[in-house]
């Protein structure tokens, strides 16, 4: 099994995941330069391209992501939050700079 070589930052930051013009609330569980794990009530199919609106410092930026995996919550679970892994495609420099400042 391949080990992670990129630093992950634990986070509970709220973000918006947009599919076309519809936005869905999500919470980041952890994030790295190349991807993030989020919890959300909405499920997207794998390899679906989405936009992620995230706040970095004092600035809101938009990332493009691709859904890589989905872990659906059981039907009988009260809050029904699903977890998804998103690959970040062509992240802007201001997003990458966040990890440089965090000591990556």
Residue pairs with C-beta under 8 A, 6 or more apart in sequence:
4 32
6 32
6 33
6 34
6 104
7 32
7 33
7 99
7 102
7 103
7 104
8 30
8 31
8 32
9 30
9 31
9 32
9 99
9 102
10 29
10 30
11 28
11 29
11 30
11 31
12 27
12 28
12 29
13 27
13 28
13 54
13 55
14 25
14 26
14 27
14 28
15 25
15 26
15 27
15 28
15 38
15 52
15 53
15 54
15 55
16 23
16 24
16 25
16 26
16 52
16 53
17 23
17 24
17 26
17 38
17 40
17 42
17 44
17 50
17 51
17 52
17 53
17 65
18 24
18 50
18 51
18 52
18 53
19 44
19 48
19 50
23 53
24 40
24 41
24 42
25 40
25 41
26 38
26 39
26 40
26 42
26 52
26 84
27 38
27 39
27 40
28 36
28 37
28 38
28 54
29 36
29 37
29 38
29 39
29 83
30 36
30 37
31 37
32 99
33 88
33 91
33 95
33 96
33 99
33 104
34 87
34 88
34 91
35 65
35 68
35 85
35 86
35 87
35 88
36 52
36 65
36 85
36 86
36 88
37 83
37 84
37 85
37 86
38 83
38 84
38 86
39 81
39 82
39 83
40 81
40 82
40 84
41 79
41 80
41 81
41 82
42 82
43 70
43 72
43 82
43 84
44 50
44 67
44 70
44 84
45 67
45 70
46 67
46 68
46 69
46 70
47 66
47 67
47 68
48 66
48 67
49 64
49 65
49 66
49 89
50 64
50 65
50 66
50 67
50 86
51 62
51 63
51 64
51 65
52 62
52 63
52 64
52 65
52 86
52 88
53 60
53 61
53 62
53 63
54 60
54 61
54 62
54 63
54 95
55 61
56 94
56 95
56 98
57 98
59 94
61 92
61 94
61 95
63 88
63 89
63 91
63 92
63 95
64 88
64 89
64 90
65 86
65 87
65 88
65 89
66 86
66 87
66 89
67 84
67 85
67 86
68 85
68 86
68 87
69 84
69 85
70 82
70 83
70 84
70 85
71 82
71 83
71 84
72 82
73 79
73 80
73 81
73 82
73 83
88 95
